[in-house]
């Protein structure tokens, strides 16, 4: 069977694909991360003021977790239509859904203004964010991998995979800038809203770029051959249920590492260690820069040595680094905190870099959007939604970060075990899977 793309899509440039897949994920993860940063710094006081400081933080992290619960729902919805009608339309729609939820958060009244309605509205907006992001990631990586040459799928898939690093740096930078130009009272009164409202301009840019991209050649060929799933989620569970379960569990570690470093560590550092929030944000942003550099390098390495080998190294590094990471954070020294976070992000990149190609390669074209999206987003419920809550409670109960390190070790070893049982895919043909 010929693998030559139709003339209409063969002329699409690598640069246009890279920009379209990268810009959208950067914007959507910016939207998602500003909530995590705000939850760690200010939302507990504004939306749960009747709680104690600890309970308010836990409540804010609980609303943060709502986004992760919503993500698999978004994955199923967007995956269904993405597998039936095309990748491009869902990419544009997910961007608009995410942007709507984000801007709405910036406009919400606080508890002081409307009472209990404020946290209820916050949860609803967070849910909308999660639904949008649930459809974003799968579509973005499919846009890259389904255009990519077989021996460069890791490289091409790293374009959207760099979006989270840039999104986090932009999110952290916005809060850092606000902390420099206004006092705490002004920030808590209205300044925290600015990063959410600024998302509107970013969404317009992303919308324009994505509207100029054609449908992927792999999906176009599937349509020509009438390979369209009636119920993608049902088919992927029935035909590749074991793969879906293993992939979901394997990538819990990725979310665990990222949100331990970027969300829990901010809260832990400011409330338990009494460290300066700007210093912690700078350290986290420096670590995210390491992530942005390491992600494409490790993705390219997976093109050469295989996805499984690189992902297995992530589990080993995470398990080894879990205790030293918090030991360094507990010193309160900026350079040591930055080192702790940077190495943690390197472990994350070893899993996240290959994942952009690894997950799509596991599933057949007719339900690939659904399979890859559900595995990625379902793993986020535990890794991203539960981890900050659990880590905060563990520290509150024991007065120590040691149990948090132990938790990371358990997740890392379980992740590595699941990766071990997955098949290698880097030489597979996307059109025959």
N, C-alpha and C positions, 0 to 999 in steps of 0.2 A: 504493500500500500504506500502510495506517495505521501511524503511528509512535507511537501512544499506548500507554503501558505498561499491562500488566494491572493491575486494581484492587489486587491483593494486594501489588504492589510499588510502586505509584505513591505510597503514603502514607509511604514511607521518607523520613525527614528528611535534609536535607543534612548536618546536624550529625552524625547517626549514621554516615553514610557517611564523612565526613571523619575522625571519631574512629577508626572501625574500620580504615580504610586506613592512617592515620597511625601509630596505636599499634603495630600489628604490625611495620611496617617500622622504626620507631624501636627496638623491642625487638630485632629480629633483627639490625639493623646495630650496635646496641650489642654484642651477642654477638660479631659478626664483628670489630668494631674493637678490643675489649679484647684479642683475640689479637694483632692487629697491634702494639698498644702494648706488650704484654708481650714480643713477639718482639724489638722494638727495644731493650727495657730489661733483660730478665732471663732469658728462656727459653734463650738460648744458653749461659749459665753453668750452668743447672740440668739441661738435657737433653743438652748436648754439651760437658761439662767437659774432655774429653780433647783437644779442638780448641784451636787458638790463638784469640785474641779475634776476629780477622777471620773465621776459618773457622767459629767458633761462631755469629757473627752471620749469616754466609751460610747456615749450616745451619738456623738459626731462620727466616730468610726463605724458605728452600726449603719448610719445613713450612707457612709462611704461604701459599706458592703452591699447595700441595695443595688448599686450599679453593677456589681459583679453577678448578683442573682439575675439581673435583667439581661446581662450579656448573652447567655445561652438562648434566651427567648428571642433576642434579636438575631442570633445566629441561625435559629430555625426559620424565622420569618424571612430574613433576607436571603438565607441559603436556598429556601424553597423557590423564591422567585428568581434568584440569581442562577439557579440550575435549570430553570424552565424558560426564562425570558432573556437572560444575558447578564454579564458581569457589570457592564457600564452603567446601566440604569440604576442598579442597586448601589453602586458606588456613589452616585450623585445623591440618591435619596438618603443614604445613611449619613452623608455629610450634613444635609439639611436638618435631619432629625436631631443629630448631636448638637448642632449649632442652636437650634431652638431651645433645647433643654438647658444649655449653658447660659445663653443670654437671659432666659427666664430666671435662673438662679440670681443673676445680678440685679434683678428687679424685685426680688421677693421682700415683703415686709418681714421684720424680725418678731420674736416673741413679744417684745415690749409693745409692738404696734397692734398685733392681732391675736396674741395669745397662742393657744394650741394649734390654730390653723397654720401658723408659720412652719413648725417642723413637719406637719402633714404635707404642705406644699413643697417643702424642701425634698422630702422623700419622693414625691411624684416627679419632680424635675430630675432628680438623680436617677430614677428609674428610666426616664426618657433618654438621658445620657447613655445609660447602659445598653438600651435597645439599639441606639445608633452605633455605638462602638462595636456591638456584637456583629453587626453587618459589615463594618468597615474593614477589619483586618483581613478576613477571608477574601473579600473582593480585591483588596489591594495586592495581596501576595499572588492571587491567581492572575491578576493583570500582568504582573511581572513574570511569573513562572511559565504561563501559557504562551507568552511571546518569546521566551528565552531559548537559545540553542541548548541542546541536551547537556553539553559539557560545561555550560555556564549558568545553569539554573540557580546555583548557590549565589553567584555574583549578582545576577539580576534580582533575585528575591531579597537581597540585602538592601535594595533601594527603599522599599517600605519599612524594612526592619530598622533603618536608621531614624525613622520618624519619631519613635518614642524618646530617643535620646535628645533630639532637638526639641521635641515638645516639652520635655521636662526642663531642659535648660531655659526655654522661653518662659515656662510657668514659674520656675524658681526665680528667674531674673526679674520678672514683673513684680513679684512680691518683695524681692530684695530692693528694687528701685523705689517702690512705694515706702519701704521702711526707711529709706534714706531721705526722702523728700517730705515726709509728714510724721507727726508724732503719733504715739500709740492711740491716743484718743480719737484723732481724725481717721486713722486706719480702721479702728473698730467701728467707727460711726458710719463711714461711707467708702473709705479707700479700698477696702477689700473687694468692693463690687467692680472696680475698674477692669481687672483681668477677665472677668466673666463677660462684661459688656464689649470688651475689645474683640471678642471672638466673632462678632458679627462681621467685621471687616475681613477677617481671615477666611471666613466661610465663603464670602463673595469671591475672593481670589481662587480658592480651591474649586468652587463651582465652575468658574470660567475655564480653568485648566482642564478639568475632567470632561467637560462637555465636548472637548476637541479630540477625544480619544475614540478610536473605533473599537468594535468588539474584538475579543481575542481570536486568533486563527484556530486554536484548538476547539473552542466552543462553537465557532461557525461551522467547522467540519462536522462536529457532533450533530448540529441541527440539520445539516445537509443529509446526514445518514439517519435522521429521525431517532437519534439517541437522546431522548428527553425523558427524565424520570417523572412519573405521575405524582409520587409522594417521596421526595428525596430523603427525608428523615427516616421514613419507614424502610426504604431500601438500604440505606447505609447501616442501620441497626441489624437488619436481617442478613445482609450479605457480608458485612465487615464489622460486626458488633465487637468482636474481640480486639481487632485493630483499633477501633474507636475507643474502647475502654483503656487499652494500654497507652495509647497516645495521650489521652486525657490525663491519666495518672503520671505519665512521664514528664509532662510539662507543668505540673503543679510547682515544681522547684523554681521555675523561671519567675513566676509571679511571687512566690515566697521571698526570693532574694530581692527582687526589685522593690517590693512594697515594705520589706523590712528596712531597707536602706533609705528609701525616699520618703516614707510616710511614718512608720513607727519610730525610726531613729530621730526624726525631728521632734516628735512628741516626747520621747524618752529623754532626749538631750535637754529640752527646754524645761520640762516639768520635774524630772527626777534628778538630773545632773545640774540643773540651773545654769545651762550654757546659753550663750548669746545665739538667738535664732538666726541672725544674719550670717554668723560664722558657720553654723550648721548648714544653712542653705548653700553657701559658697562651697563647702566641702562636698555636698551632694551634687551640686552642679559640676564640679570638677570630676567627680566619679562618673557622671553621665557623659561627660566629654570622652573619658576613657572608653565608655560603652560605645559611643558613636564611632570611634576609631577602630575598636576591636571587632565590632560586628561584621563589617564587610571582609576583614582579613580572615576571620574564622569561617565565614560563609564560603569564601574562596577555597580555604583549606579543605572544607567538606566536599568540594567538587573533586578534590584530588585524592583524599584518603577515606572518604565516605562520611555520611551524616552520623552514623552510630558512633564511630570512634570519637568524633569531636564532642558529641553530646555526652558520652560516657565520661569524658575528661571533666565536664562541667560538674557532674555529680561528685567526683573524687575531690576536686578543688573545693567545692562548697562544703563538703564534710570536714575537710582538713582545716579550712579557714574559719569555720563557725565560731569556735572559742577565741582564737586570736582576734577576730574582728571586734567582738564586744570588749575584749580586754583593752584594745587600743582606743575604742570609743570612750571607755570609762576613764581614761587618763585625762580627758578634757583638753588635750593638746591638739590644736588645729591640724598640724601636719600629720600626726598619727591618726586622727579621725579621718582625714582625707585618704590616707593610705588604706585604712580599714575598709572604707567604702569603695575605693577604686578596685581593690582586689576582689571584693564581693561582686562588683559590677563585671569584672573580667570573667568570673565564674558564670554569671548570668549570660554574658555575651557568648560563651562557649555553647550554651544551650539555645539561646535565642537566635544567634547568627544562622546556624543551619536550619532552624525550625521553619523559616519562611519557604524553603524548598521541600524540606522533609515532610511536613504535614500534607501539602497538596499532592506530593508524589505517592502518598499512601492510598489515595482514594480514586475511584473511577471518575471519568469526566462527567458522567450523567448526574452524579451527586457529590462532586468534589467540593463545591462551594459549601455545601451543608456539612460534609464530613470534617473538613479542615476547620471551619468556623466553630462548630460545636466542640470539637476537641480542645481548641485553643481557649475558647471562652468558658467552657465548663471547668477547666483546670483553674481558671481565675477565681472561682467561687471559694475554693479552699485557700489557694495561694495568695490571692489578693484581698478577698472579702473577709476571710476569717483571721488571717495572720495578724494584722494590726490589733484586732480585738483580743485575740488570744495572747499575744505578746504583752499587751498592756496589762491584762489580768494576771499573767504569770509574774510580772515584775511587782505588781501591787500585792500579790499574795505572798511572795517569797522575799521581796526586797532585794532581789538579785537578777542580773541578766543571764545567769548561767542556764536556767531552764529554757530561755529563748534560744540559746546556742544549741542546746540538746535537741530542741524541736527541729531546728534547721538540719542537724545531722540526720535525724530520722527521715525527714522529707528527702534529703539528698540521696540517701542510700536506697530508698524506695523508688525514687525517680530513675536512678541508674539501673536498678533491677528491671524496671519496665522497659527502658530503652534496650536493654540486653535482649529482650524477647521480641522486639520489633525487627522487621526485615530491613536490610539495606536497600536503598532506593535510588541512589545517585546516578545509576546507569539505566534506570527504567525509561520506557517510552510513554510519555503522557497520553498519547493518542490511542494506546492499546490497553491502558489500565482503566 
